[in-house]
Amino acid sequence: MRTALVIGTGLIGTSAALALAGRGVQVHLMDHDPAQARTAAALGAGTDEAPEGAVDLVIVAVPPAYVANTLAEAIRGGLARGYLDVASVKGGPRRELETLGCDLTGYLGTHPMAGRERSGPLAATADLFEGRPWVLTPTRDTDTEVLNLALELVALCRAVPVVMDADAHDRAVALVSHTPQLLSSMVAARLRDADETAVRLCGQGIRDVTRIAASDPRMWIDILSANPGPVADVLAAVAGDLDETVRALRALQSAEEDKRDEGAAGIEDVLRRGNAGRSRVPGKHGAAPAAYETVTVLIGDQPGELARIFADAGREGVNIEDVRIEHATGQQAGLIQLMVEPSMAPGLTAALRERGWSIRQ
């Protein structure tokens, strides 16, 4: 791939453009808002000047509602050898293109499974897709050249290609992406009118659950409008669990022992099913989930402390598999949780104590 045209210079489009430009591809940028395309160009994502002729690949990175019409216009204009989109839904746009009578041999629907809470070109990074799944949804009609161009794009962005059926993809993202966004927003919405004293008690758990609730509502309206059925199906199942959980909690309030036992059994059921589901979430680098030991250390909120503790762990030959930080309320300190291989935990704990770190059990 020598040339590409990115239509839509938001987070995903600009990030792809930055990755391609950084690897020697001549990238042209186009957006319904010329100022946004100029911003992306100023960041080094390419040029906002139109290409003089057909490019190798057109990448459509517009909201789902506009994907089909944007692609149809590009295909009819003969802008490239191949065309793909990066929208978060796949079945709907393809059916719209079929309705518009487009030749779909040169088109491939794709979806990079990466993003951030922020949107727009200023949030873009060239490494956004590194190590992330990038779904490709070819059909029997897809031209081999277009599939090869898509695979080259994924490789240049250092992502991991995953081939799926378009409708299966939409059901999958409804479960693992779209529904979690709504549930996160619903939990965060409880905080809006909560008493200030309650809000001050927020810890890492509520931060984890509500992190993605900071996302742009307008972007999510576009996404959910393109995939409402599968998301509604998942939410309906969650609603069933919620109803059962509410009934179980009410039963725990009963004066009758049998009802309390029934309520406890209901709560245990949903918690254990949650354990089983969580255990299926891929672990580090997409491998099977691994059980790590957590070493918790009190750390001051000051420059150089994180670097120092990582360096001390490195001197012991311990690889930090994952890390979390919980900031203390009203104090310039916090607890850093270092996840390590179980066999490494005792030695790391002893070594950190020797170096003056306060270990919390």
Secondary structure, 3 states (H helix, E strand, C coil): CCEEEEECCCHHHHHHHHHHHCCCCEEEEECCCHHHHHHHHHCCCCECCCCCCCEEEEEECCCHHHHHHHHHHHHHCCCEEEEEECCCCCHHHHHHHHHCCCCHHHEEEEEECCCCCCCCHHHCCCCCCCCCEEEEECCCCCCHHHHHHHHHHHHHCCCEEEECCHHHHHHHHHHHHHHHHHHHHHHHHHHHCCCHHHHCCCCHHHHHHHHHHHCCHHHHHHHHHCCHHHHHHHHHHHHHHHHHHHHHHHHHCCCCHHHHHHHHHHHHHHHHHHHHHHCCCCCHHHCCCCCCEEEEEEEECCCCHHHHHHHHHHHCCCCCCEEEEEECCCCCEEEEEEEECHHHHHHHHHHHHHCCCEEEC
